[in-house]
Amino acid sequence: MPRIWNRVRIIFVTGTDTGVGKTFLTAVLLAHLRRTGCHALAMKPFCSGGTSDVDLLWELQGGELTREEVNPFYYAQPIAPYVAARARRGPVVMLNTARDAVLRTAEKCDVLLVEGSGGLLVPLGPGTGAGPYTVRELIKSLRCEVLVVSRNALGTVNHTCLTMEALHGKSLVRSSIVMMGQPRNDTSSDSNVTTLRRMLPKERVFEVPFVRMKFPRAVRLKKIATKLQKLLAGLLGGL
């Protein structure tokens, strides 16, 4: 596995939208890595609304990190962090502060999985110019690898291609696309992966089948990681 900054491998999990499966992918990758003996940790630097995603990542790590380390910047309202901060409903977080919080956690492990908030252009905090910095700028500052999660459903070709264009328009690092299976297939489901591979020939496109989650989630995810170990190993090796 390649290392970032010759110290630790940082893999950033972003998405084409909110609710596309970023938390599931981050969690199952974490369970897979730790099951294979890799000292992996995971965090979600920015979290808005409910904390179930943070709680799941914290539980999968056996409490090795505090909840504050898993999620250093929290906003009670389910809106973009920058918007919440401007309304004085959460912390104002500068880019360097966000980057340093990630790097402090990275020093504690061999592989750090970082789950992003929403999509690539979600505003996180005040920028150096007139506008805010986004998830994309945080990724760039970390010089990390990127997994772009998208749902295998109608509309995904446009959303995924636009996300990849925005990602590589800033000359960022290696990336792969992970298509998440849905509870019900639609007319596009059988062709989306093939279409994206043809439209984005330089990208590796992986497909994760739909898995219905059951409680307790952490126990279930560990079992899923075992069943998907070949796929997950290929995904990690494909970056």
C-alpha positions as CSV (number, residue, x, y, z in Angstrom):
1,M,0.0,0.0,0.0
2,P,1.4,3.4,-0.9
3,R,1.9,5.8,2.0
4,I,1.1,9.5,2.1
5,W,3.9,11.9,3.3
6,N,6.0,8.7,4.0
7,R,4.1,8.3,7.3
8,V,0.6,7.1,7.0
9,R,-1.9,6.3,4.3
10,I,-4.9,8.6,4.4
11,I,-8.0,7.6,2.3
12,F,-10.7,10.2,2.0
13,V,-14.2,8.9,1.3
14,T,-16.3,11.5,-0.4
15,G,-19.5,11.2,-2.5
16,T,-21.6,12.5,-5.3
17,D,-24.3,13.6,-2.8
18,T,-25.5,13.0,0.7
19,G,-26.9,9.6,1.7
20,V,-25.0,7.7,-1.1
21,G,-23.3,5.2,1.3
22,K,-20.2,6.9,2.5
23,T,-20.6,5.8,6.1
24,F,-21.3,2.2,5.1
25,L,-18.2,2.1,2.9
26,T,-16.0,3.8,5.5
27,A,-17.2,1.4,8.2
28,V,-16.9,-1.8,6.2
29,L,-13.4,-0.8,5.1
30,L,-12.4,0.0,8.7
31,A,-13.7,-3.4,9.8
32,H,-11.9,-5.2,6.9
33,L,-8.5,-3.5,7.6
34,R,-8.7,-4.1,11.4
35,R,-9.7,-7.7,10.8
36,T,-6.6,-8.2,8.6
37,G,-4.3,-6.9,11.4
38,C,-3.8,-3.4,9.9
39,H,-3.9,-0.6,12.5
40,A,-6.6,1.4,10.9
41,L,-8.7,4.2,12.3
42,A,-11.6,6.3,11.0
43,M,-13.0,9.7,11.6
44,K,-15.7,12.1,10.3
45,P,-14.2,15.6,10.9
46,F,-17.5,17.4,10.1
47,C,-20.9,16.1,11.1
48,S,-24.2,17.8,10.9
49,G,-27.5,16.6,12.4
50,G,-27.6,13.1,13.9
51,T,-24.5,11.4,15.3
52,S,-25.3,7.8,14.4
53,D,-22.5,7.7,11.8
54,V,-20.0,9.0,14.4
55,D,-21.2,6.5,16.9
56,L,-20.8,3.6,14.5
57,L,-17.2,4.5,13.6
58,W,-16.4,5.0,17.3
59,E,-17.8,1.6,18.2
60,L,-15.9,-0.2,15.4
61,Q,-12.6,1.1,16.8
62,G,-13.3,-0.3,20.2
63,G,-13.2,3.2,21.8
64,E,-9.5,3.6,20.7
65,L,-10.5,7.2,19.8
66,T,-12.7,9.5,21.8
67,R,-15.9,10.6,20.1
68,E,-14.4,14.1,19.9
69,E,-11.5,12.7,18.0
70,V,-13.8,10.8,15.6
71,N,-15.8,14.0,15.1
72,P,-14.0,17.2,16.2
73,F,-16.5,19.6,14.5
74,Y,-20.2,19.0,15.1
75,Y,-23.3,21.0,14.1
76,A,-26.7,20.2,15.5
77,Q,-28.6,21.3,12.4
78,P,-28.5,19.1,9.2
79,I,-27.0,21.8,7.1
80,A,-23.6,22.6,5.6
81,P,-21.0,23.4,8.3
82,Y,-20.2,26.8,6.8
83,V,-23.8,27.8,6.7
84,A,-24.3,26.7,10.3
85,A,-21.2,28.6,11.4
86,R,-22.4,31.8,9.8
87,A,-25.6,31.5,11.6
88,R,-23.7,31.0,14.9
89,R,-25.0,27.5,15.3
90,G,-21.7,25.7,15.4
91,P,-17.9,26.2,15.3
92,V,-16.1,28.3,12.7
93,V,-13.4,26.0,11.4
94,M,-10.5,27.3,9.2
95,L,-8.9,25.0,6.7
96,N,-5.7,24.6,8.6
97,T,-7.6,23.7,11.7
98,A,-9.5,21.0,9.9
99,R,-6.4,19.7,8.2
100,D,-4.4,19.6,11.5
101,A,-7.2,17.7,13.3
102,V,-7.1,15.0,10.6
103,L,-3.3,14.8,10.7
104,R,-3.2,14.5,14.5
105,T,-5.4,11.4,14.3
106,A,-3.3,10.1,11.4
107,E,-0.3,10.0,13.6
108,K,-1.9,7.3,15.7
109,C,-2.4,4.7,13.0
110,D,-1.1,3.2,9.8
111,V,-4.2,3.8,7.7
112,L,-6.7,6.6,8.4
113,L,-10.1,6.6,6.7
114,V,-11.7,10.1,6.6
115,E,-15.4,10.3,5.8
116,G,-16.4,13.6,4.2
117,S,-19.6,15.6,4.6
118,G,-22.0,15.3,1.6
119,G,-20.4,16.0,-1.7
120,L,-17.1,17.4,-2.9
121,L,-18.2,21.1,-3.0
122,V,-20.0,21.2,0.4
123,P,-18.8,24.5,2.1
124,L,-17.0,23.8,5.3
125,G,-15.6,27.1,6.6
126,P,-14.2,30.6,5.7
127,G,-11.7,30.6,2.8
128,T,-8.8,32.9,2.1
129,G,-10.8,34.7,-0.6
130,A,-14.4,35.8,-0.8
131,G,-16.0,32.4,-0.6
132,P,-15.7,29.4,1.7
133,Y,-13.4,26.4,1.4
134,T,-15.0,23.1,0.5
135,V,-14.5,19.4,1.0
136,R,-12.3,19.5,-2.1
137,E,-9.9,22.0,-0.6
138,L,-9.6,19.9,2.5
139,I,-8.8,16.8,0.4
140,K,-6.2,18.9,-1.5
141,S,-4.5,20.1,1.7
142,L,-4.2,16.5,3.0
143,R,-2.7,15.2,-0.3
144,C,-4.6,11.9,0.2
145,E,-6.2,9.2,-1.9
146,V,-9.9,9.5,-2.6
147,L,-12.8,7.1,-2.9
148,V,-15.8,8.7,-4.7
149,V,-19.0,7.0,-3.6
150,S,-22.0,7.1,-5.9
151,R,-25.4,5.3,-6.0
152,N,-26.0,2.9,-8.8
153,A,-29.3,4.5,-9.9
154,L,-30.7,6.8,-12.5
155,G,-28.8,10.1,-12.7
156,T,-25.5,8.7,-11.4
157,V,-23.6,9.0,-14.6
158,N,-24.0,12.8,-14.7
159,H,-23.4,13.2,-11.0
160,T,-20.3,11.0,-10.9
161,C,-18.7,12.5,-14.0
162,L,-19.2,16.0,-12.7
163,T,-17.7,15.0,-9.4
164,M,-14.7,13.5,-11.0
165,E,-14.2,16.6,-13.2
166,A,-14.3,18.8,-10.2
167,L,-11.9,16.5,-8.3
168,H,-9.3,16.3,-11.0
169,G,-9.7,19.8,-12.2
170,K,-7.7,20.7,-9.1
171,S,-4.9,18.2,-9.9
172,L,-5.6,16.0,-6.9
173,V,-4.3,12.6,-6.1
174,R,-5.4,9.1,-7.0
175,S,-9.0,8.2,-6.9
176,S,-11.4,5.3,-7.6
177,I,-15.2,5.3,-8.0
178,V,-17.3,3.0,-5.8
179,M,-20.9,2.3,-7.0
180,M,-23.2,1.4,-4.2
181,G,-26.0,-1.1,-5.0
182,Q,-29.6,0.0,-4.1
183,P,-32.5,-1.8,-2.5
184,R,-34.3,-1.8,-5.9
185,N,-32.7,-1.6,-9.3
186,D,-34.0,0.8,-11.9
187,T,-33.6,0.8,-15.7
188,S,-30.1,2.3,-15.5
189,S,-28.6,-0.1,-12.9
190,D,-27.4,-2.7,-15.4
191,S,-25.5,-0.1,-17.5
192,N,-24.2,2.5,-15.1
193,V,-20.9,0.8,-14.3
194,T,-20.1,0.0,-17.9
195,T,-21.0,3.5,-19.0
196,L,-18.8,5.1,-16.4
197,R,-15.9,2.9,-17.3
198,R,-16.2,4.0,-20.9
199,M,-16.6,7.7,-20.1
200,L,-13.9,7.7,-17.4
201,P,-11.3,5.2,-18.8
202,K,-8.6,6.3,-16.4
203,E,-10.7,5.6,-13.3
204,R,-11.2,2.3,-11.6
205,V,-14.9,1.7,-11.0
206,F,-15.9,-0.8,-8.3
207,E,-19.4,-2.1,-7.5
208,V,-20.5,-2.9,-4.0
209,P,-23.8,-5.0,-3.8
210,F,-26.6,-3.7,-1.7
211,V,-26.6,-5.0,1.9
212,R,-29.6,-4.5,4.2
213,M,-28.3,-3.3,7.5
214,K,-29.5,-4.9,10.7
215,F,-28.8,-4.2,14.4
216,P,-26.4,-4.3,16.1
217,R,-24.8,-2.5,13.2
218,A,-21.1,-2.9,14.2
219,V,-21.5,-6.7,14.6
220,R,-23.3,-6.9,11.2
221,L,-20.6,-4.8,9.5
222,K,-17.8,-7.0,10.7
223,K,-19.6,-10.0,9.1
224,I,-20.2,-8.1,5.9
225,A,-16.5,-7.1,5.8
226,T,-15.6,-10.8,5.9
227,K,-17.9,-11.7,3.1
228,L,-16.6,-8.8,0.9
229,Q,-13.0,-9.2,1.8
230,K,-11.8,-9.9,-1.8
231,L,-13.7,-6.9,-3.2
232,L,-12.5,-4.6,-0.4
233,A,-8.9,-5.7,-0.8
234,G,-9.1,-5.0,-4.5
235,L,-10.6,-1.6,-3.9
236,L,-7.8,-0.7,-1.5
237,G,-5.2,-2.0,-3.9
238,G,-6.7,-0.2,-6.8
239,L,-6.0,3.3,-5.5
